[in-house]
Amino acid sequence: MTLPLDIAIAVKAARRTLNLRQSDLAAAAGVGLRFLIELEAGKPTVQLGKTLAVLNALGLDCTLVSRSGPSSHEGRP
């Protein structure tokens, strides 16, 4: 599983589709330019809250799916 790299690819592709510079996206998401550069590089230790802020600024959603199938807690928070 290469989740950090998957997120990096999605963020970079969405940013480019929207014709945003890294500095523009960083400002829109309220994160530093260095953070965004590291996120787009697939750094595995980036902060989750900041990553979610970037996804939100791009209009992207993050979905979690169980690898083992539906759980008995499905539908509960």
C-alpha positions in Angstrom: 0.0 0.0 0.0 1.5 3.3 -1.0 -1.0 5.7 0.5 1.3 8.8 0.8 2.3 8.4 -2.8 -1.4 8.0 -3.9 -2.3 11.2 -2.1 0.7 13.0 -3.6 -0.3 12.0 -7.1 -3.9 13.0 -6.5 -3.0 16.4 -5.0 -0.5 17.3 -7.7 -3.0 16.2 -10.5 -5.8 18.2 -9.0 -3.6 21.3 -8.5 -2.5 21.2 -12.1 -6.0 20.7 -13.4 -7.0 23.8 -11.5 -4.0 25.7 -12.9 -2.7 26.5 -9.4 0.9 27.1 -8.5 2.1 25.4 -5.3 2.3 28.7 -3.6 -1.3 29.5 -4.5 -2.6 26.2 -3.2 -0.6 26.5 0.0 -2.1 29.9 0.7 -5.6 28.7 -0.1 -5.2 25.8 2.3 -3.5 27.7 5.0 -0.4 25.6 4.9 3.2 26.4 4.2 4.8 26.0 0.8 7.4 23.6 2.2 4.6 21.4 3.6 2.8 21.3 0.2 6.1 20.4 -1.6 6.6 17.6 0.8 3.0 16.4 0.5 3.3 16.3 -3.3 6.6 14.4 -3.0 4.8 11.7 -1.0 6.5 12.3 2.3 4.9 9.7 4.6 5.1 11.8 7.8 3.1 14.8 6.8 0.5 16.1 9.2 -3.0 14.7 8.7 -4.8 17.9 9.5 -2.8 19.9 7.0 -3.2 17.2 4.4 -7.0 17.3 4.9 -6.9 21.1 4.6 -5.1 20.8 1.2 -7.6 18.2 0.0 -10.5 20.5 1.1 -9.0 23.4 -0.8 -8.8 21.3 -3.9 -12.4 20.0 -3.5 -11.2 16.5 -2.9 -12.7 14.0 -0.5 -10.9 11.3 1.4 -12.7 8.0 1.9 -11.6 5.1 4.2 -12.5 1.6 3.1 -11.9 -1.5 5.2 -9.6 -4.0 3.5 -11.4 -6.8 5.3 -14.9 -5.9 4.1 -17.9 -4.4 5.9 -17.6 -4.4 9.7 -20.3 -4.9 12.3 -20.0 -1.2 13.0 -20.9 -0.1 9.5 -23.1 3.0 9.4 -22.1 4.1 12.9 -19.8 7.0 13.6 
